Amino acid sequence: MFKFTDTRQIKPSDEIISQEGAVRAIGMGLGIKKPGYNIFVSGYGGSGKTGVIQNFIEKFSKNSSAPNDWIYVFDFQKRDTPRAIQLHNGEGRRFVQLMDNFIEDLRQQIPSALQSEDYERTVNSIMSHSSEKQAKKYSELEKIAKRMSFQLKSTSIGIETIPVSNGRPLTEKEYSKLSDKDKAQIEGKRTVLEPIVLKYARKIRNIEVKTKEFLRNLEKEIGRRMVEAAVEPLQKACVKYVELTEYLQQVRDYIIENLSDFVNPEEQKIDSEQALILERDRFLKYKVNLFVDNQKVKCAPVFFESNPTYYNLFGKIERNVEHGMYVTDFTKIKSGALHRANGGYLILDVQDVLKMPYVWETLKRALRNREGYIEELDEHLALIPASALRPQPIPLQLKVIMMGSDDLYHLLFTMDEEFPKIFKIKADFDYKMARTRENIHSYVNFIATRCHKENLQHFDSSGVAALIEHSSRLVGDQTLLTTEFSKIKDVIIEADFVAREQKQKVVKRSHVEKALEEKFYRVNLFERHLMEMIETKDIMVSIDGKRIGQVNGLSVYDLGDYSFGRVCRITCTIAISEHGIFNIDRASKLSGKIHDKGMYILSGFLTALLARQHTLGVSASLCFEQSYDMIDGDSATASELIAVISALSEVPVKQNMAITGSLNQLGDIQPVGGINEKIEGFYRTCKALGKGTVYKVIIPFQNKTNLMLDKETRRAITKGFLKIYPVRYFWEAFEIATGVKFGAKSIQDKNFAPDTALDIISKRLANVSRKKIESKLKVEKAQLGTARIAASPQRTRTTDAKSNKTASRATASKKIST
């Protein structure tokens, strides 16, 4: 059906292939802007969901405007709560630069103005005038003190009054030698003088205070004019932002009140680490933290966070270690994926999210409240809370697209009552799609796209056909194709390697098949070991001749990266008993629940068919021979039933065939899984051990469309070495397996055809029932005789033989009728 020579002629495409339902759900989720309409994308891993969703959302987001920038600034009123301000796209970085320039200009202008000659001259003049006034007042006070025979002395704690005698101040020693009368006279004068001294001290102090206040106001006025002149252009540039205008007003007022931050005393030298820290801290409060920068973003952002740790998702407040202590500030606040995706779309893998501690609960709270908090994780873990920054939360307006399996979706939906309120849209990616012409051509586009993007050798039509056949085999259906594109991509890359190794410029069918052979060989070591054990008879398998009560069943070993089929001997033995079907594997706890269910169905079918009027009276012991692992599944039910019927009827089963199929209680054969692996496993066993020319496999009729056998097995079928028989009913399978008529077409048949398996079984069961009745009568007669002897008097040792025989016969007749 392909008209191209190779995939060079095919135009690459990134369109989503055959996922109409999922695409519609995603489109609805992206289109609804209401809270809670986040999207959960479910489906099998390896279907390319992540890449496809990311490309789809990126195309969708091109019609959306770019989100705004966010900055954090120091709040001069609430110092522990940095303030979050929203700016138009791209203006955050511009404001950071404007603010840095503004502070740098003030750092040069303010010291220059306050250290100029004019300013110093004015200050000196004021200080000189103040000193003169203070000296005048002090001189007046000294005159008053002199008249009262005291001398004044200025100290750090005030003005001290010292008595004077004979024109010189008295020492403490001299004062102590004075008479009490002289001391009283001096202290009386001191009492009068000290209030006067206090009054003049206040006046002197007021002169000093007023001078300092005047100088401070002069400095503030000069600073105010300079700051207002510098901040005015900044305010005009930010006039459209109310919050930014308020912030600049706070900055202006704070700088005017703290001009000393901008003046470096000449004696202060930055020659130590501590001095550098002090220098940095003085201007830190004027910095601007560009929290989210969307300058280069042209539309709504699309983020895929592959490592959704708590800090990667919700941001963090970094800390430095200084002098053995953790130190932080508002410039250390860093954004997370939740903030960078704000205004756009955030893609997460639910399995990664659930692995990380505190992430799921915090994410739900953020989406529920629509606010992005920045909190330290140790606040959740510490027993004693420590003081820390509390940044203002940022309003969130984004869509979260969660990727995960269907099992995780249903688990969260059931166990977490908040989940359906937050993720209201489910987009389910199917693991398969119809094998239509349209989808096949989409596959061709996918192959061509991979070759173009990853610089691989292109595929010719035969190579593409081989890939599509492998796709159908992966999904196990001739009418379907897999959507697990990662597996197809792996084969494309490996086939390219084979072609390059063979120095071919185009990848052909042979290269694809060789790549698949190599892939299977890398992982099938366990299968090879099992085949070696079968060949050496360590595992006993009979594939020639006939055996009673023995059937070749088929099982599948699934190792995760590889699965293969194996022939299993199913045997059955019969004994007269009331136990019915006895499953040795179940009794050994090597049987799964589904296999147990199959055994109950088998027992129900047999009971309905053979025990309508009385119990079977026999037990059948079933076993998977040489099986030491857990057995599960019901695909061996038909094989097991044939083994039971064969053992009951003593009709031998042909060993050159294998049987697989599930059974219901009405005798219908139901489809099973792993049909290709089972047939291929039987073929390899026959090829290794077989002595005959024809081997057969009985499969359910519905599994015909699932046949996607490998090249070697198909060749064996073409040559007639292997034949496949699809059947609908159990009796068809039995008659093919034994060559003997089953004897009934349904469980409702009351009379079995003569000389058939069921007729033989019916006669044998009737014979068993008759023998059981006779045996029971003998036991009862013996028990009756013992009872009569025990009831007779001790002295009566002889009995009438005739009367005893009559009584025994009458008792026996009574027991039978009962």
Buried (B, 14 or more C-beta within 10 A) or exposed (E): EBEBEBBEEBEBEBBBBBBEEBBEBBBBBBEBEEBEBBBBBBBBBBBBBBEBBBBBBBEBBEEBEBBBBBBBBBBBEEEEBBBBBBBBBBBBBBBBEBBBEBBEEBBEBBBEBBEEEEBEEBBEEBBEEBEEBBEEBBEEBBEBBEEBBBBBEEEEEEBEBBBBEEEEBBEEEEBEEBEEEEEEBBEEBBEEBEEBBEEBBEBBEEBBEEBEEBBEEBBBEBBBEBBEEBBEEBBEBBEEBEBBBEBBEBBBEBBBEEBEBBBBEEEEEEEEEEEEBEEEEBBEBBBBBBBBBBEEBEBBBBBBBEEBBBBBBBBBBEBEEEEEEEEBBBBBBBBBBBBBBBBBBBBBBBEBBBEBEBBBEBBBEBBEEEEBBBBBBEEEEEEEEEEBBBBBBBEBEBBBBBBBBBEBBEBBBEEBEEBBEBBBBBBBBBBBBEBEEEBBBBBBBBBBBBBBEEEBBBBBBBBBBBBBBBBBBBBBBBEBBBBBBEBBBEBBEBBBBBBBEEEBEBBBBBBBBBBBBEBEEEBBEEBEEBBEBBEEEEBEBBBEEBBBBBBBBBBBBEEEEBBBBBBBBBBBBBEEEEEBBBBBBBEEEBBBEEBBBBBBBBBBBBBBBBEEEEEBBBBBBBBBBEBEEEBBBBBBBBBBBBBBBBBBBEBBBBBBBBBBBBBBBBBBBBBBBBBBBBBBBBBBBBBEBBEEEEBBBBBBBBBEBBBBBBEEBBEBBEEEBBBBBBBBBBBBBBBBBBEBBBBBEEBEEEEBBEEBBBBBBBEBBEEBBEEBEEEEEEEBBEEBEEEEEEEEEEEEEEEEEEEEEEBBEEBBEEEEEE
